Amino acid sequence: MSDQLANNLRRYRRAKGLSQEQLAHRAGLSVGPVRKVEQGHDGVRMETLHALARVLGVKTSDLMAAGPPQPVRHDDPNSQNLRDLRIALTPAFSLGPISAPTGDEPDLRRLERMAYDNSVLYFGDTYQSIAADLPTLIRATNDAVAYYDSGEERRSALVVRSRALSLAGRYLTQIRQFDLAHVATRGAIEDAKAAGDNLVAASGVGTMCWLLMRTERFDEAEDIAIATMDVVEPKIMGATADEYSTWGGLAMEAAAAAARNNRPKEAKALRKAAGTAAKAVGRTHRNLLRHWSMFGPVTATMKELEDYMIAGDAQSVIRKSKEEPNLQEKHWKWLGEPSTNDGNRYRLDLARAYVRTGDPTAAMEELVQLDEIAPEWFRHQSSAAVTFEEITKKRRTLTAEMREVGAHLGVFA
């Protein structure tokens, strides 16, 4: 992508009549990153592209285009570590007949419980157990779908496999195994559609949106979220908390994609829609067994702060974290707490905002706490490593605690 990105940035910059120095100044950057992009260097931060796109008045996706693949320098250790899960998700096929599973009738309730238990492990930051359990769960749900060819049992088998595949998609996206995550997530959506369960299918679409955003496919993420919102839009009267949560969650995904794609007006409208759904729910709605998500006023407000970070407005993040009632833990008694994952992401946004407003000490405190409460999640967050590097640039010496966090993130300052 580097050569095409360089050409695109140069073309848009010249069309605006800007020098590299002028573009950098308006984007709040030094000229170095602009020169590196136009020289075709790898490793450009996405937030740098967001800032440049805002100045140029284009979508972030307009700056990016596919280029020739780069050679692989090192073997990916996860290729071997995830071998069993890869086999379960992508079984081999031949032209020979496929035999139906033999043996006892599948225990669908047991499979549902396994799916639930693994979702709890995921939200509890226990990734090692998930990696070990998911292959067995997916193979068992495959057997269940093959065993039942019709009726309510067939529908139930499809739904439980959809849940298992959706969880696999989230886990694989979290650890940056994006192609395999796409296989799992697409399968989850297809199973739920085949079972006639639009809410479970929509939950899978939410996971797909997150995956697409992690791979810079912002236009598609926004489009599929909005299209699915139209399908599952709650009725004015009598809508359930599940329906509001699913619709509101998709609005948050669409808003996040729009914000990252330099579409602030669209993002603001979608955030407003999410806020409306959150008010209708009233309190954090938890239904891990069915939708793998938590949604409510606290979550909607936390997610809104991401847009300020993307826009480079760290001051507003700090100010709103202190002023917004939904973000004050004393109010969570009646509003409900966010999910562990959403709460951790919020703390990471705070850390980034603190370091960029000149308070590296407060930023480091957030990183240390995250490393303590969610070590597995934390070490997979590239923005945590970026924030740590920014902190170390503002300090001459590192404490033992800081060095430990850096080592866990794979950063050597």
C-alpha positions, 0 to 999 in steps of 0.5 A, a space after each residue: 500500500 505504501 507506493 499508492 498511499 504516497 501517490 494519493 497523498 501527493 496528488 491530494 496535497 497538490 490539488 489543495 495547493 499545499 506544500 508538505 510543510 503547510 499540510 503538516 502544520 494544518 494537521 498538527 503534525 511535524 513535517 517528518 510524517 508527511 515526508 515519510 508517507 510521500 516517500 513510501 515508508 511503511 508503518 504509518 499510523 492510522 491516526 496520522 492518516 486521519 489527520 491528513 484526510 481531515 485537512 485535505 477534505 477527503 475520506 481516510 479510505 481515499 488515501 489508501 489503496 491496495 499495493 503489491 504484497 510485501 515479503 514475509 520476513 518472519 514466520 508468524 508463531 500464531 500460525 502454529 499456535 492456532 492450528 487446531 482452530 484453523 482446522 476446525 474453521 476451515 476443514 478440508 473438502 474433497 469430491 467424495 461423499 460427506 458422511 453424516 456424524 454417527 453416535 449419540 444425538 448432540 446435546 444442544 443445551 451442553 453446547 449452548 452452555 459451552 458457548 456461554 462459558 467461553 464468552 465469559 472467558 473472553 470478556 474475562 480476558 482469559 484468552 488462553 482458555 478460549 484458544 484451547 476450547 474453541 476448536 472442540 466447541 466448533 467441531 461439536 457444533 458442526 456435528 450438531 448442524 450435520 446431525 439435524 437436517 430439519 425442524 427446531 433442532 436444526 434451527 437451534 443447532 445453527 444458532 449455537 454454531 453462530 454464537 460459537 463462530 461469532 465468538 471465534 471471530 471476535 477472539 481472532 480479530 482481537 489477536 489480529 488474525 484477520 483473514 481467519 476472523 473473517 471466515 468465522 464471522 461470515 459463517 456466524 452471520 450465515 448460520 443465524 440467517 439460515 436459522 431465521 434469527 435476525 438479532 443473532 445475525 445482526 450481532 454477527 454483523 457488529 463483529 464484522 464491522 469491528 473486523 472491517 475497521 481493524 483492517 481499514 475498510 471503513 466504507 464497508 463497515 459503515 454501509 453494512 451496519 446501516 443496512 442491518 440497522 434498517 432490518 432490525 430497527 425496533 418498533 416504536 412500541 413494545 421493542 425489547 431491550 435486546 432489539 434496542 441493544 442490537 440496533 444501538 450497537 450497530 449505530 455505534 459501529 457505523 459511527 466509529 467507522 464514519 469518524 475514522 473515515 473523516 465523516 464527522 457529520 455522519 458520525 455525529 448523527 449515528 452517535 445520536 441514534 445510539 444515544 436514543 437507543 441507550 436511553 430506551 434501554 435505560 441501564 446496561 443490558 447484558 445478554 452474553 448468551 444471546 448477543 455477546 454484547 453489553 449496551 446502555 448509556 455508559 457504553 454509548 457515552 464511552 464510545 463517543 469519546 473515541 471520536 474526539 481522540 480520532 479528531 485529535 481533540 484530547 482536551 475534550 476527552 479529558 474534560 468530558 471524562 470529568 463532566 459527563 455523568 454517565 462516566 462517573 462510577 458513582 452513577 453506575 449503581 443505577 446505570 449499570 457498568 460497561 463491559 470489561 472490554 469497553 471499560 478497558 478501551 475507555 481507559 486506554 483512550 484516557 491514557 492517550 489523551 493524558 499524554 497528549 495534553 502534557 500529563 504523562 504521569 496520569 497516562 502511565 497510571 492508566 497503562 499500569 492499571 490496564 496491565 494489571 487488570 487485563 494483561 492479555 487484552 492489553 498486550 494486543 493493543 497497538 495503541 497502548 504501545 504507541 502511547 507508551 512510546 510517547 510517554 517515554 519520550 517525555 521522561 529521561 528515566 523509566 521506573 521498574 514498573 514502567 519497564 515491566 509494562 514496556 516489556 509486556 507490550 514488546 516496546 523497548 525504549 
